[in-house]
Amino acid sequence: MFATIAPRSIWWYGSRNRTAFPPVLYSFARYKGTTAKGAISVQSVSPHAPLGVSAALQGKVSEKPKPKIFDEFSLKDRVGIVSGGNRGLGLEMALALCEAGARAIYCLDLPTKPSAEWEKTRDFLKKMDIGAKLKYVSIDVTDQQSLWNRVAEIGDEEGRMDVCVAAAGILKAHTDCLRYPAAQFKEVLDVNTNGVLYTAQAAGQQMERFGHGGSIILIASMSGTITNRDHAWVSYNSSKSAVLQMARSMACELGEKNIRVNSLSPGHIYTSMTAAYLDKQPHLLEKWSNLNPMGRIGRPDEMRGVCVWLASGASSFCTGSDIIVSGGHHSW
Ligand SMILES: NC(=O)c1ccc[n+]([C@@H]2O[C@H](COP(=O)([O-])OP(=O)(O)OC[C@H]3O[C@@H](n4cnc5c(N)ncnc54)[C@H](O)[C@@H]3O)[C@@H](O)[C@H]2O)c1
């Protein structure tokens, strides 16, 4: 049985995915969301298909099915860049991407030579012997043209670009918002907002060039949504709010190219950035811990799963979203 009028959303979905079905051909059963035979013609198809319930319905009784959920999280053969990847959350996420199967992850950061922490992590990965390489590139994310050029060279070397994590960021000491110096405000926005845009552009240009789509993850912060109590961080908070809207805007422009853009917003996590406060003012540990329902601050390794999920096909319908990982801080 065929419906005479297809819902506009279904028509739109079909046309964007270039399955040129005139609306009148959609069966009512499909619109109802059933798995009637033929429904696949109006759907995109997972590279892991048959998958999930449709695999269960299609499978032969004699076959032993294999679980596929971890295949969906696999980054086998992918190539990516991580800004701020010399240490902290950037390095943690770079390693996670490699462990999930990426072929090469390039860590972009300011120092001319990588840190001891970075070198140890690279050696640790080598010992895993999974064929992944962690590379270091010294670059300033505020230098748009150099970033575009260097990431284009990475594209030339690797022949693809799939993942971008824009994690480079800075946080300044408390500064009164009514007298916030222009130069310092610009400096923070230049790294945390402009630098994130330039990084996403550099990777996105390569994703567009190779035509396989990709996943861009902009590291924002819960401070883009809430204001950290008793902290005079107007430049940081403003810079992170801008990143949230940047992710939504870019997602809307790039969806047609199958380039997904999301922001990832951590809560309080102990890294060099927060150590600048926590080490000097130890009472802050208890204070920050008590500001979320879990009663503790987060660990850098708690960014691993969410980063791999966003980078991989497991999140293939997620774009323009902000994923807040704050131990529930923002819920209180
Ligand atoms: N640690 C937290 O609690 C927390 C919470 C929310 C968001 N974040 C965000 O996570 C990201 C990573 O922070 P982190 O905690 O790992 O801090 P971090 O200071 O350890 O790492 C930031 C990295 O960015 C690099 N960087 C700074 N300016 C740069 C530039 N111009 N060009 C290239 N690299 C530059 C630094 O050299 C450093 O390696 C930041 O964007 C930060 O705002 C952190």
The ligand as an ORCA input file, in Angstrom:
! r2SCAN-3c Opt
* xyz 0 1
  N      41.011     20.710     32.421
  C      39.753     21.096     32.550
  O      39.176     21.068     33.641
  C      39.009     21.571     31.346
  C      37.634     21.786     31.490
  C      36.905     22.219     30.410
  C      37.530     22.451     29.209
  N      38.873     22.249     29.082
  C      39.470     22.513     27.777
  O      40.164     21.386     27.343
  C      41.220     21.795     26.477
  C      42.521     21.133     26.949
  O      42.831     21.678     28.217
  P      43.752     20.951     29.282
  O      43.012     20.944     30.547
  O      44.289     19.703     28.730
  O      44.873     22.078     29.417
  P      46.438     22.071     29.102
  O      46.901     23.435     29.460
  O      47.083     20.906     29.734
  O      46.471     21.852     27.517
  C      46.236     22.887     26.605
  C      47.231     22.735     25.482
  O      46.955     23.751     24.503
  C      48.206     24.200     24.022
  N      48.105     25.532     23.429
  C      47.838     26.709     24.049
  N      47.915     27.717     23.186
  C      48.216     27.182     21.975
  C      48.442     27.724     20.676
  N      48.367     29.051     20.453
  N      48.751     26.888     19.670
  C      48.843     25.552     19.900
  N      48.654     24.977     21.103
  C      48.350     25.791     22.131
  C      49.088     24.230     25.260
  O      50.466     24.308     24.907
  C      48.688     22.936     25.936
  O      49.483     21.853     25.543
  C      41.246     23.306     26.522
  O      40.562     23.823     25.405
  C      40.486     23.625     27.784
  O      39.901     24.902     27.757
  C      39.618     21.826     30.128
*
